[in-house]
Amino acid sequence: MLDDLDGFWRRMRGGIADLERCEPMVFSCVQTLLSEAECFPSALACMLCEQLFHGQPASGPLRRLLLDALARHPDICQSAMRDLAASCERDPASDCALQVFLFSKGFVALQAHRVAHTLWRDREQRFSAQMLQLRTSMCCGVDIHPAARLGRGLFLDHATGLVIGETAVVEDDVSILHDVTLGGTGKQRGDRHPKVRRGATLYAGAKILGNIEVGAGAVVAAGSVVLKDVPAFATVAGVPARVVKAGALPPALSARLA
């Protein structure tokens, strides 16, 4: 559904036009926000610039930094489309992709990280990457180290309080609720953060600590503290977390991982 950037941009413009009739105040704000946007990448750059650096001129250096990163790394926009689709599929509160694009701080934080990660990989722009990390933390309450490796099709529900450390890996199609930590134990250096495999779900307040693995399709219950590997497709809960359910992949997750 959301694999065509140009097609989505046309649908997005149509959705914005519909706002003029039913919600003129929102229409005016969105028109101002996206006045310089000519395509989906430039719309994404405009949105990030406004959300993270409110008041900066649309033609200023910050927007140029974002546009340059999106131009050099078109995979960022493809990942953004997958993230939009994930929110629409998994969040019952999401009515449409335009709503997610405009109002989801989890989506904002994800795309800001994707830009920061590309800047981090270019060692000459690591200060720019850390500036984006700081602004995302201040504006969205989400702190993701620019070096962390995140897959596509991610859904960050609410996102407030999410912390992802430097050497963490989050694969495709993972869902993460608010106040989750993918952190270190304080006893390690080097590769010291969790690896979350495809299709896992981390519920609110879960703390996953150390260089451990959360297997594909696994579920970490709310408030759990995970200190050792979680088997694929298992559900863990408690402090410390223990396996409380093991078995077949749920039908909804089966479709996601197909």
N, C-alpha and C positions, 0 to 999 in steps of 0.2 A: 504493500500500500504506500509506503513512504520511501521507496527506493529511487525515485526520480526527483532530483533537486528542482529542475525547471517546473515539473508538474506540480510539485508541492508548493513552490513559490506562487504559481498561478492560483492554486486553491486557497493559499493563505491570503493573497490579495482579495480574492472573492469574499473570504470570511471577514476581512477588515471592512470591505465595502458594505456588507450586511449590517455592520455595527452602526453605520451612519443613520440607518432607519430606526433601530431599536435601542441603541445605547450611544447617543451622540457625544456625550462627554468622553466616554472611553474611546470612541472613534477619533476625536480630536487629539487625544493624548497619543494614540498609536500612530496617527498620521505624522505628528511631530517627531515621534521617536524614529520612525522609519522613512523620514522625508528624503534622506540621502540614499536609501537602499534601492538598488537596481536588480538584485538577484538574491537568492537565499544566502550565499556567503556574506554579502554586504549587509543583509538584514541581521544575520547573526553577529557580525562585528558591531553594528549599531546598537543592538540589544545589550551585548556585553559591555560596551563602552558606557552606555547609560546606567546600567545596573551597578557597575563596579566603580565608575568614575563620574558620577552624576555632576553635570554642569560643565564638563569639558566640551570644547567645540567639536562638532561632528567631523570637521576636516582637520582636527588636530593630530599631533604625533601619536597619541594613544590609539586612536582608531586606525591610523596607518600601520601601527605595530600589529594590531589584530588582523587587519586585512592582509598584510604581507604574510603572516603566519598561515592564514587560511589559503592564500594563493599558492604557497610553497608546499602545503600539505593538504591536498583536497580530501584525503581520508578523514580529516576532522569533521567535515560536513557530512560525509557518509555515516560516520559514527553518530553524529547528532541526529540524523534521521532514524537510525536504529533505536536511539534513546527515546526519541519521541514516540515511536511505535510501542516501545516497552511500557512507557507510562500509560498510553491509551489502552493497552491490553491488560495491564495488571492493576491499575489504580481505578477503583470504582468511582472516585471523585473527579476523574478527568473526563470532561465531555468531548474534547476534541484536541487535536494536535496544536492548534493555534492557542488555545488556553494554556497548554503546557509551555509552549514557546514563550508566551508573554508573562506568565505568572508563577511558574514553578522554580523556586530557588534551588531545588535539587538539580533541575536541568541546567540552570545558570552555572552552578558550581561545577558540574560535569564538563561543560564546554569550556569554561575558564581553565579547568585543569588540563584539558586536552591541548589548549594553546600553550599553557605554561610548560607542559611536558615536552613539546617540540622545541621550545626555547631553551629548556634545560639541556636537551641533547646537543644543542649548539652551545658549546662552552663559553662562547663570547657573549651570550645573552642570559646567563644564569641570574644576574641581578634583576633583569626584566621578569624572568620566571618567578622569582621570589616575591617581586612586587605584586604580581597577579595572585600568588598564593595568599599574601597578606590581605589584599583587598577582598578576595573571596571569603577569607575567614571573617573579616570585619563586617562585610555586607550580608553574608549568607549563613554565618555560624558554622561553616564547613571548612575543615583544615586538612587538605590533601597535599602531601609533599610533592613537588613537581617531578621528582624521579619515580614516583609510584607508577606502576604499569596497569592501566585499566582497559578492559575490553569494551566491546560494543553491546548495545542492547541492555544497558544498565538502567535500573529504576531505583532512584533514591527518594523514598517516601518521607516527606517533611524535611529530612536531611539535617535539621538542627542538631548540633553536637557531634556530628560525624568527624572522626579523626582517622586518617590513613597514613601510615608511616612510610619512610623513604624507600624501603626495599620490599614493600607489599606488592602483591600481584592479585588483581581481581579479573577473572576471565569473563567471557561473554555471558550475557543473559542472567546475571546475578541481580537479586533484589536485596536492598539494604534499607532498613528503617532507621529512624532517628536515634541519636545518642549511641551509635555503635563505634567501637574502637578496634582498629586493626593496628596494634601497637607492639612494642618490645617489652621485654621483662626487666630491662635495665641491667641485665647480667651479660649481655652479648654485644659484640661489635660486628661490623660487616653485615652479612645477610641475616637480618634479625626480626623480620616481620612476616605476618601470615601470608599464605598463598590460598586464595579462595577460588575453587575450581568452578567450571561452567554450571550455571543453573542453580547454584546454592542460594538459600534465603537466610538472611541474618535479621532476626527480629529485634525490636526496640531494646536498647540498653545492653546488648550483647558485647562482651569484651573478649576479644580473641588475641592472645598475647604470645609472642615469640615466633620463631621460624617454624611454624607448624602448618599443616595442610587441612583445609576444610574441603572434603571430597565433593565431586560433582553431584549436584542434586541434593546435597545435605541440607538440613534445616537446623539452625541454632535458635533455641527458644529465647524469649525475652528475658533479659536480666541474667543470662548465663555467663559464666567466666570459663573460657575454654583455654586449657593449658597443654593439651596434647592433640594429636591428629584426630580428625573426625572422619570416619569411613564414608565412602560414597553412599548417598541415598539414606543415610541414617539421620535420626533426629536426636539431638543432644539437649540436655537441660540441667540446670542446677549450678551450684557453686561448691566445688569445681564441677564442670559439666560432665555428665555421663550419658552413655547411649540409653535412651528410653524407648526407642522404636527403630527397628531395622526392617527393610522389606522392599517391595517393588516401588518403582517410581510412580508418584501420583499422576493421574491422567493429564492434568493441566501442564505439569512439568514435562511429561512425555512429548507433548506437542511442541513445547518450547525447545527441547533438545533434539528434535527430529532433524 
